Amino acid sequence: MSSDSKPTFIRPVKLTDARPLQMMCWPDRSLDNIAEMLQRAEKLVFNRRGLGVVAERAGTACAFGLLTLWPRTAEISDLIIHEAYRGQGIGSQIITYLELTARKLQAQILEIGVALANPRALALYRRLGFEDHHTIKIDLGDGPETVLYLYKSLH
């Protein structure tokens, strides 16, 4: 599928997206686990502390991203694009959408983390203006990995 064959829509996530997101993005996670994350996203919206979004193409939820507003920064996390839809600008669209939301919430700094084992995502974040900040070791499910956090000033 080429990037211009169907438009991609970014919209706030709904609880009813749990099953489609499980099928497309997290087949190894339980439906309860995904529903819990989407409930947290709804709570963030209610409290004006963030936003969860879905990318939809041809009626298919093919990607997800979460923005959380912390005391000092806004963080984009849980960014995932179904493998068949990668390299088509969807990640850029989600990040741009969440960056605009962070600005509306008056965040000063936007951060995003990436496992160093994911050079494609790292290149995308740098291309979108994020700068390397610090690394930490995190267990992302397969043992400890080095994760680089990148920051972007929003003023």
N, C-alpha and C positions, 0 to 999 in steps of 0.2 A: 504494500500500500504506500503510495507516495504521499508526501506531506501536503500536496495541494488537492488530493482527490476528495477529501471530506474535511469540512471545518471542524476544529476542536473547540469545545465550549468548556470554560472553567466556571464552576459553580460551587456554592457551599455544599458540603457533604450533608447527607440525610441518613438517619438510622436505617432506612430501607436500602442503602448502598452496601450494607455489611456483606450480604451474600455475593453480589456481583464483584465487590472488591476482593473477597476471599477467592473466588474463582479466577480472577484476572491477576491479582497482585500477591496474595498471601495464601496459596493453597496449603501450605504447611502449618498455618495457624488455625486455631479453633474459631468457629463462628462467634462464640461467646467472647473470646479475646478481642476480636475485631469490633464487635458491638460495644464492648466496654470502651475501647479507644474512641469510637464515634460518639459515645455518650460524653466522654471527657471533652471532645471537640465542641459539642453543643454547649456544655457548661462554660467553656472558654468564651464562646460567642455571647452567651447570656451575661457573663461578667465583664464583657469588653476587654478580655485578656488574650484574644487570639481568634483563629479561624481554621477550620479544616476544609479543604477543597478537593473536588474530584474533577478530573479531566474526562470529558465524554466525547467520543467520536462515533458517529453513526448510531447513537443510542447506547453505546457500550462504555461503561465506566472502565477506563484503561489506565488511570493513574491517580495518585493521591499525594497530598502534601499537607503539613500541619504547621501553623504559626502559633507560637506561644510567646506572650509578652511577660518577661521577667522584670525584676526591679531595674536592672542596668541595661538589658538588651532585649531584643526580640529574636527568637530562634526559629529557624525553619528546620523541621525534623520529619522523619518518617516519609521522606520523599521517595516514591517508587513509581516507576513506569513499566507497564507490561513489556516484556522483551520485544514483542513484535511491533511496538510503537516507539521504541527508542530511536534517537537520531532524527526525529521529525519535528523538533522544536517544542514538544510538549513540556519537557522539564523547564525550558526557558520561560514558557508561558506561565506555568505554575509559580515559578520563583518571582517573576515580574508582578503577578497578581498579588502574591503574598507580601512582596515588598511595598506595593501601594497600600495594602491594608496596614502594614506596620507603620507607614508614614501617617496614615489617618489616625492611628492609635498613638501618635506622637512619640514613637520609639526613636532613639538617637542612633542606635547601632543595631545592625542586623547581622546575625551570625548563622553559620551553617557548618555542619561537621561532615567529614568524608573519610572513610577508611582509605588509607594510603594504597590499599590493594585495588582501588577503583580509580585509575588514572583518567578515565573518560569523564566521570563526574567532576573530578578535581579540575580538569581543563575547562569544563563548562562553567564552574563557579568562578574561576579566575577570569574567564571571558566576560562574565556578567559583572565584573568590577569588585569581586571579593578579594581580599588580601590575606595571606597567611598570617595567623596570629599565634597559635600554640598547639601542641600535640599532647594527647593523653592516651593511656592504654585503657581500652574498654572491651568487655566481653560482649560481642554482638551475636553470640549464639554458637560460634565455633571455636571458642577460646579467645584469649586476649589478642586484640589487634591495635595497631597504632592508628589513632584517629586525629586528623588535622582539623582544627577549627579555623575558619576563615571569617573575617569581619568586613563589614561595609558600613561606612558612615552614612547616615541618612539626613545630615543637615546640609 
